[in-house]
Amino acid sequence: MIQTETQIFIALIKGVVEQSTTLTGEYKQKLKQDFNIWQQQGFKILDELEKQNKINYEYVESITDIYHNINLEIRNNLNNKQCKTKTNTLLK
């Protein structure tokens, strides 16, 4: 089996690149261009690793799912805190 650390790294890249697609359109001009280049490089790395047959898809997908669940929980926690802050401000 391919090294565990390599699979974790691949899943991290995949999770970050997939998460970053939700930010497309959030940035302007130079920053947007740099962000798009970074995102494309992440996809290139994944494609190259796939061509080299270095990806254990089942393992990578299970790790990527964990990253996405963590991101969802973070997003929900931040949204709940923002809602509470707005509610408290309105009640004052």
N, C-alpha and C positions, 0 to 999 in steps of 0.2 A: 504494500500500500504506500502511496505517496505520503511524504512526511506530513504529520498532523499540523505543524506550524505553517507549512505551505498552504494547506487547505484553509486554515483559519485566515491567513493573509488574503487568499483569493476571495473568500467570502466577505471579508471586510471591504476589499476594493469593490466587489459587486454591490454590496449593501450601500456603500457611500455613493457610488455612481448612480444607482437606482434612486436613492433618496434625493440626490442632487437634481434629478430631472424635475422634481416638484418646484425647484427654484428658477427654472427657465423662464425668462421674461421679467424677473425681479430686479435685474441689474441693468444699468445703462452704459452705453458707449464702451470705453476701454475696459472697465471692470467686467462687463458682459462678455466682451470678446475673450478676455483672459479666462473667465469662468468656463466658456464654451470650449476653449482649447483644453483646459484641465479635464473637463468631462469627456471629451473625445479621446484623450490620452488614456483615461481609465478604461474606456471601451476597447481601445487598441490592445492594452495589456491583457484584458480578458480574452480577446480574440486570439492573441498570440499563445497564451497559455492553453487555450482550447486546441489550437493547431498542434501544439507539442504534446497533447494528450496528458496534461498534468492536472486536469480537473476531475475530481471525484464528485460528480453532479449531485448525487443524493446527499452526501456529507455537506457540500457547499450550500446547497439549498436549505438544509436544516439549520445551518449556522446563519445564513442570510435571513431566514424567517425570524430567528431570534433577534437579530439587529433591527429588523422592521418592527417587531413587537415592542422593542425598547423605545424606538423612535416614536411609535404611536403613544406609548404610555407617557413619554416626556411631553409630547405635544398636548395630550389631554390634560396633564398636570399644569402645564403653562397656561392653557386656555381657561381652566378652572380658576387659577389664581387671578388671571386678568378679569374674569367675570366677577369674582368676589371683590376685587379692587374697584371696579366700575360700580357695582351695587353699593358698596360702602360709601363711595363718593357721592352717589345720588341720594343716599339716605341722610347725609349730613346737612 
